[in-house]
Amino acid sequence: MKRASALAALVVAALALFVAPAPPTLGSATTGDPALAKLVRNAAGQEGYRGLSVALIENGRIRHAGVGDTGGADPRPVDQDTAYELGSITKPMTGMLLADLADEGLSPGTPVRDLLPGVAFSDPAVAAATLAELSSHRAGIPNLRMTPVGFLRSYLYVFAGEDPYAAAGPRSMLDDAAAVSAGRRGEVSYSNLGVALLGQALAEHAGTGYETLLRTRLLAPLGMGSTVVLQPDEPLPARHARGRNVNGLPMEPWRDHGYAGAGGAVWSTAHDVARLVQAVMAGSAPGADAATPRFDAGDGERIGYGWFTTRYGEREITWHNGGTGGFRTYAGFDRASGRGVVVMGNTGTSVDGVGLRLLGAEPPAGGGPEIRPLIFALVFPFLGLGLLHSAFRASGLDRISVATRALWAVLFLGLGHTAGGWDVVPPFVWALGAGVLGAAVAAAVARRPVLPVSAKPVTWHTWLSPAVAAVLLAAFAFFLIR
């Protein structure tokens, strides 16, 4: 039995190497300005990125470079016109809409209830939140409303790459805002829901939808023709990148157009966002005053209407970043040097450091890897150890328990594959976990002839655990292949 188990471990581990997690790496393709592309590669290194589209604004001129590729079944070199999910860079754009409308008489001190009288806010403090508070994350509104369905979708996002927002529209977003309670007002506490609420309130004030307001007030005047808010049934932009998490798991596009004011379902290009940054730096963009620091954000940081301003040594950078399931973006500028930058990437690895280095600033030291992905990588693949131990001791086993424990171990092996921290833990560790499970199953099968069907009387409870494991495993497989 020991020889059979060892052989099974070797065979399964060797085969598992072919399907082990594959964290993204930056490809060799290069487009645009060769000198800038070299700077980008030096700033980014090789780990964690698949493709990066970058724009650098200097002396009133925009230079573009693309390094790596789009990913997907037909990867192409990325360039200035490759479309990415923009994410939260849309928040300062919503702040610019507020500043632009304020120039026409809308007071930033207006309570949101005045612009959305049809929303039955359950908390008077949420209804009393001002437009300025919403744009600067000072309204005390939670980041998101958490519901049992939302909790479930958050795990489908982590383990299977599903859209956690489920194509939430404006009505759904307003229902969320109506249901939540506000915390401490006046302190900066980042809120997607708060800025999404602001975007809808501004649209209602203008008598139109958020997408139309954004396009007519900001995108069209700046010539940002490639920036779009996608509706649930609209196709992705023709030249889009494919998003993946830090493990290489494909991530479903986010279709939460109701949260567009905060960055939901918004796609753009490095070329478009560079035009935005250039115009804000020059003060010529509609609502450019939104970038003016107005409120204390803590730790020496200040915030305007959506734009953060942070000091890095001798440099003061005005910026915002964005992050969705498989994309990271950064836009920032240094008024003193007249330099601005846009970085867009198609993985879950932050591009903030790349942008800061291109601006001549030193990124702060990282806080180390996240604990949760490390647990997923170092614990989940090795649940077969318990079955292996029991099989060799021949204690506490019957045929139903073997099947049950094997199903659970396979499920957690899969969960570890998709959500483990394989950007930190070597992926061959996952293959070792698969080998352990192979050895455990081989040892248990070898003992099968002497194992009873069940060590206890069979009732409906006996089948509950294997049934749950089988259903979860089938659901997991379904969401991965759909």
C-alpha positions in Angstrom: 0.0 0.0 0.0 2.8 2.4 0.8 4.4 1.8 -2.6 1.1 2.4 -4.4 0.5 5.6 -2.4 4.0 6.9 -3.1 3.6 6.2 -6.8 0.2 7.8 -6.9 1.6 10.9 -5.1 4.4 11.2 -7.7 2.2 10.7 -10.7 -0.6 13.1 -9.5 1.9 15.8 -8.4 3.7 15.6 -11.7 0.5 15.9 -13.7 -0.7 18.7 -11.4 2.4 20.8 -12.3 0.8 21.2 -15.8 -2.3 22.8 -14.3 -0.8 24.5 -11.3 -1.5 28.2 -10.7 0.3 30.5 -13.2 0.7 34.0 -11.8 0.9 36.6 -14.7 4.3 37.7 -16.0 5.0 40.8 -18.2 5.4 39.8 -21.8 8.1 40.9 -24.2 5.8 42.8 -26.6 6.5 46.6 -26.8 4.5 49.4 -28.5 4.9 53.2 -28.6 7.8 55.2 -27.3 10.8 52.7 -26.8 12.5 55.0 -24.2 9.3 55.2 -22.1 8.7 51.5 -22.5 12.1 50.8 -21.0 11.3 53.1 -18.1 8.1 51.3 -17.5 9.8 47.9 -17.4 12.3 49.1 -15.0 9.6 50.6 -12.8 7.4 47.5 -12.9 9.8 44.6 -12.8 8.5 41.3 -14.2 6.2 39.8 -11.5 2.5 40.2 -11.3 1.8 42.0 -14.5 0.6 40.8 -17.9 0.2 44.0 -19.9 0.7 47.7 -19.0 -0.5 50.7 -21.0 1.2 53.9 -19.9 1.0 57.6 -20.7 3.5 60.2 -19.5 2.7 63.9 -19.6 5.8 66.2 -19.7 6.2 69.8 -20.9 2.6 69.7 -22.3 3.4 66.6 -24.4 1.9 63.1 -24.0 4.1 60.1 -24.7 2.7 56.6 -24.8 4.1 53.1 -24.3 2.7 49.6 -24.0 4.5 46.6 -22.6 3.1 43.1 -22.5 -0.1 41.8 -24.0 -3.9 41.7 -23.5 -4.1 38.1 -22.4 -7.1 36.0 -23.4 -7.3 33.3 -26.1 -5.8 35.7 -28.7 -3.3 38.0 -26.9 -2.2 41.1 -28.6 0.3 43.8 -27.6 -1.2 46.5 -25.5 -1.0 50.1 -26.6 -2.5 53.5 -25.9 -5.9 52.5 -27.3 -6.3 49.2 -25.4 -9.4 49.4 -23.2 -9.3 48.5 -19.5 -11.8 48.6 -16.7 -11.2 52.0 -15.3 -12.4 51.5 -11.7 -12.3 54.2 -9.2 -10.5 56.8 -11.3 -14.1 57.6 -12.2 -14.5 59.0 -8.7 -12.5 62.2 -9.3 -14.4 62.5 -12.6 -17.6 62.5 -10.6 -16.1 65.1 -8.3 -15.3 67.2 -11.4 -18.9 67.0 -12.4 -19.8 68.4 -9.0 -17.3 71.2 -9.3 -18.5 72.0 -12.9 -22.1 72.1 -11.7 -21.1 74.2 -8.7 -19.8 76.8 -11.2 -23.4 77.1 -12.4 -24.9 77.5 -9.0 -25.3 74.1 -7.5 -24.1 74.3 -3.9 -21.7 71.5 -2.8 -23.4 71.9 0.6 -26.7 70.7 -0.7 -28.0 67.6 1.2 -28.4 64.6 -1.1 -32.1 64.3 -0.1 -32.8 67.6 -1.9 -31.7 66.1 -5.3 -33.3 62.7 -4.6 -36.6 63.4 -3.0 -38.0 60.1 -4.1 -35.5 58.0 -2.1 -36.8 56.9 1.3 -33.6 57.0 3.3 -33.9 55.0 6.4 -31.2 57.0 8.2 -31.7 60.8 8.3 -27.9 61.2 8.5 -27.5 59.6 5.1 -30.2 61.8 3.7 -28.5 64.9 5.2 -25.1 64.0 3.7 -23.9 66.9 1.5 -22.6 66.6 -2.0 -19.2 67.8 -0.9 -19.2 65.1 1.9 -20.1 62.4 -0.6 -17.3 63.4 -3.0 -14.7 63.5 -0.3 -15.8 60.3 1.5 -16.7 62.3 4.6 -20.4 61.4 4.9 -19.9 58.3 7.1 -21.6 56.1 4.5 -20.2 52.5 4.5 -18.2 51.3 1.5 -21.0 49.0 0.4 -24.2 47.5 1.8 -23.6 44.0 2.9 -26.5 41.5 2.5 -26.5 37.7 2.6 -26.6 37.6 -1.2 -23.8 40.2 -1.4 -21.7 38.1 1.1 -22.2 35.0 -1.1 -21.2 36.9 -4.3 -18.1 38.2 -2.6 -16.9 34.7 -2.2 -17.8 33.8 -5.7 -15.7 36.7 -6.7 -12.7 35.5 -4.6 -12.9 31.8 -5.6 -14.4 31.9 -9.1 -13.8 35.4 -10.5 -17.5 36.3 -10.6 -18.8 39.9 -10.8 -19.5 40.7 -7.1 -22.0 43.4 -8.1 -24.3 41.3 -10.3 -25.0 44.0 -12.9 -26.5 46.3 -10.2 -28.4 49.2 -11.8 -29.3 52.7 -10.5 -32.4 51.4 -8.7 -30.5 48.7 -6.9 -27.8 51.2 -5.8 -30.4 53.7 -4.5 -32.0 50.9 -2.6 -28.7 50.1 -1.0 -28.2 53.8 -0.1 -31.7 54.0 1.4 -31.0 50.9 3.6 -27.6 51.8 5.1 -26.8 53.8 8.2 -24.2 56.5 8.5 -21.2 56.3 10.8 -19.1 59.3 11.9 -19.4 62.2 9.5 -16.5 64.5 8.8 -13.8 61.8 8.8 -12.6 60.4 5.5 -13.8 56.8 5.2 -13.7 55.4 1.6 -17.1 54.7 0.2 -18.0 53.3 -3.2 -21.7 53.6 -2.3 -21.4 57.2 -1.3 -19.8 58.4 -4.5 -22.2 56.3 -6.6 -25.0 58.0 -4.7 -23.4 61.4 -5.6 -23.2 60.5 -9.3 -26.9 59.6 -9.4 -27.8 62.7 -7.5 -25.9 64.9 -9.9 -27.6 63.1 -12.8 -31.0 63.7 -11.3 -30.2 67.4 -10.8 -29.2 67.6 -14.5 -32.4 65.7 -15.6 -30.5 62.9 -17.3 -28.7 59.6 -16.6 -25.2 59.5 -15.2 -23.6 58.2 -18.4 -25.1 61.0 -20.4 -24.0 63.6 -17.8 -20.5 62.3 -17.8 -20.3 62.2 -21.6 -21.7 65.7 -22.3 -20.1 67.5 -19.4 -16.6 65.9 -19.3 -15.8 63.2 -21.9 -16.9 65.1 -25.0 -15.3 68.4 -24.2 -12.0 66.6 -23.5 -12.2 64.3 -26.6 -12.4 61.2 -24.5 -14.3 59.2 -27.0 -13.1 55.8 -25.8 -14.4 56.1 -22.3 -17.7 54.4 -21.9 -20.2 53.2 -19.2 -21.3 49.7 -20.4 -24.9 48.5 -19.9 -25.4 44.9 -18.9 -26.2 43.8 -22.5 -23.5 45.8 -24.2 -20.4 44.1 -25.6 -17.0 44.9 -24.2 -14.9 47.5 -26.1 -13.4 46.0 -29.3 -9.8 46.4 -28.2 -10.1 45.4 -24.6 -7.6 43.7 -22.4 -8.6 40.5 -20.5 -8.5 40.9 -16.7 -7.0 38.3 -14.4 -6.3 38.2 -10.7 -2.8 37.8 -9.2 -2.9 34.0 -9.7 -3.9 34.2 -13.4 -7.6 33.4 -12.8 -9.8 35.0 -15.5 -12.1 37.6 -13.9 -15.6 38.3 -15.1 -16.1 42.0 -16.2 -18.0 44.1 -13.7 -21.4 45.3 -15.0 -22.5 47.4 -12.0 -23.6 50.4 -14.1 -25.6 51.7 -11.2 -22.3 52.3 -9.5 -20.8 54.1 -12.5 -20.2 57.3 -10.5 -17.8 55.3 -8.4 -16.2 53.4 -11.3 -18.6 50.5 -12.0 -18.8 49.3 -15.6 -16.6 52.1 -16.9 -13.9 51.3 -19.5 -11.3 53.6 -20.8 -7.8 53.8 -22.4 -4.5 55.3 -21.4 -4.9 57.8 -24.2 -8.2 59.1 -22.9 -7.2 59.3 -19.3 -4.0 61.1 -20.3 -6.1 63.8 -21.9 -8.0 64.1 -18.6 -4.9 64.4 -16.5 -3.3 66.9 -18.9 -6.4 69.1 -18.8 -6.7 69.0 -15.0 -3.0 69.9 -14.7 -3.6 72.8 -17.1 -6.8 73.9 -15.3 -8.7 73.7 -18.5 -10.8 70.6 -17.8 -14.5 71.1 -16.8 -14.5 71.0 -13.0 -10.7 71.0 -12.8 -11.0 72.7 -9.4 -12.1 69.4 -8.0 -8.4 68.5 -7.7 -7.8 71.4 -5.2 -7.2 69.9 -1.7 -10.0 70.9 0.6 -10.2 68.4 3.5 -7.8 66.5 5.8 -7.7 62.8 4.9 -5.3 61.8 7.7 -1.6 60.9 7.7 -0.8 64.2 6.1 -3.0 63.4 3.1 -5.7 65.8 1.8 -8.6 65.3 -0.5 -10.6 67.5 -2.9 -13.7 66.4 -4.7 -12.5 62.9 -5.4 -8.8 63.7 -6.0 -6.3 62.8 -3.2 -3.1 64.8 -2.7 -0.2 63.0 -0.9 3.3 64.1 -0.1 6.2 61.7 -1.0 9.4 63.3 0.2 9.8 66.5 -1.6 7.0 65.7 -4.1 3.3 66.4 -3.7 1.3 64.1 -5.9 -2.4 64.6 -6.8 -3.8 61.2 -7.7 -6.4 58.5 -7.7 -6.2 54.8 -8.5 -8.7 52.1 -9.5 -9.1 48.4 -9.0 -11.7 45.9 -10.3 -11.6 42.1 -10.4 -8.8 41.8 -12.9 -7.6 45.4 -13.5 -5.6 48.1 -11.7 -5.2 51.7 -12.8 -3.5 54.8 -11.6 -3.6 58.5 -12.6 -1.5 61.2 -10.9 0.4 64.4 -11.4 3.0 66.6 -9.8 2.0 70.3 -10.3 5.5 71.5 -9.3 7.3 69.5 -12.0 4.5 69.6 -14.5 4.6 65.8 -14.9 1.6 63.5 -15.0 1.2 59.8 -15.5 -1.4 57.2 -16.3 -0.8 53.5 -15.8 -3.3 50.7 -16.7 -2.8 47.0 -16.1 -4.8 43.9 -16.7 -4.1 42.0 -13.5 -4.9 42.4 -9.9 -1.5 43.6 -9.0 -1.3 47.3 -8.0 0.2 49.7 -10.5 0.5 52.6 -8.0 4.2 52.0 -7.5 4.8 52.1 -11.3 3.0 55.4 -11.5 4.9 56.9 -8.6 8.3 55.9 -9.9 7.5 57.4 -13.3 6.6 60.6 -11.4 10.0 60.6 -9.6 8.5 59.7 -6.2 9.4 56.7 -4.1 6.5 54.5 -3.2 6.1 53.7 0.5 7.3 50.4 1.8 4.7 47.6 1.4 3.0 46.1 4.4 3.7 42.5 3.4 1.5 39.9 1.9 -2.2 39.4 2.8 -2.8 36.7 5.3 -6.0 35.2 3.7 -4.4 34.3 0.4 -1.5 32.7 2.2 -3.9 30.5 4.2 -5.7 29.5 1.0 -2.3 28.6 -0.5 -0.7 26.8 2.4 -3.7 25.1 4.1 -6.4 24.5 1.5 -4.4 22.2 -0.8 -3.3 19.9 2.0 -6.7 18.8 3.5 -5.8 15.4 2.0 -3.3 14.9 4.8 -6.0 14.0 7.3 -7.4 11.3 4.9 -3.8 10.0 4.3 -3.2 9.7 8.0 -6.4 7.8 8.6 -5.9 5.5 5.7 -2.5 4.4 7.0 -3.8 4.0 10.5 -6.9 2.3 9.3 -8.9 4.0 12.0 -12.2 5.9 11.7 -12.7 5.0 8.1 -15.6 3.6 6.1 -16.4 3.9 2.4 -18.8 6.8 2.9 -16.3 8.8 5.0 -13.6 8.2 2.5 -15.8 9.5 -0.3 -16.8 12.5 1.8 -13.3 13.5 2.9 -12.0 13.0 -0.7 -14.8 15.3 -2.1 -14.1 18.0 0.5 -10.3 17.8 -0.2 -10.8 18.1 -3.9 -13.1 21.1 -3.4 -10.5 22.9 -1.2 -7.7 22.0 -3.5 -9.6 23.8 -6.2 -10.4 26.8 -4.0 -6.7 27.0 -3.1 -5.8 27.0 -6.8 -8.0 30.0 -7.6 -7.6 32.1 -4.5 -4.3 31.2 -3.0 -1.4 33.7 -2.8 0.6 32.2 -5.6 2.3 35.5 -6.3 4.1 34.8 -3.0 3.9 31.0 -2.5 5.6 29.0 -5.2 2.9 27.3 -7.4 4.6 23.9 -7.1 3.3 23.8 -3.5 -0.2 23.4 -5.0 1.1 20.4 -7.0 2.5 18.9 -3.8 -1.0 19.2 -2.2 -2.5 17.4 -5.2 0.1 14.7 -4.8 -0.8 14.3 -1.1 -4.5 13.9 -2.0 -3.5 11.4 -4.7 -1.6 9.3 -2.1 -4.5 9.5 0.3 -7.1 8.3 -2.2 -4.8 5.5 -3.3 -4.2 4.4 0.3 -7.9 4.5 1.0 -8.8 2.6 -2.2 -6.3 -0.1 -1.2 -8.2 -0.6 2.1 -11.6 -0.5 0.4 -12.2 -4.3 0.5 -12.1 -4.4 4.3 -13.9 -1.1 4.9 -17.6 -1.2 5.9 -20.0 1.0 3.9 -20.6 3.0 7.1 -19.2 2.6 10.6 -22.6 3.8 12.0 -26.2 3.0 11.1 -27.0 4.8 7.8 -29.6 7.6 8.1 -30.2 10.6 6.0 -27.7 12.5 8.1 -25.0 10.1 6.8 -25.4 11.5 3.3 -25.6 15.1 4.2 -21.9 15.9 4.3 -20.9 14.2 1.0 -24.0 15.7 -0.7 -23.1 19.2 0.4 -19.5 18.7 -0.7 -20.6 17.3 -4.1 -23.0 20.2 -4.7 -20.4 22.8 -3.8 -17.8 21.1 -6.0 -20.3 21.0 -8.9 -21.2 24.7 -8.4 -17.5 25.6 -8.2 -16.8 23.8 -11.4 -19.8 25.4 -13.1 -18.7 29.0 -12.2 -15.2 28.3 -13.5 -16.2 26.9 -16.9 -19.2 29.1 -17.6 
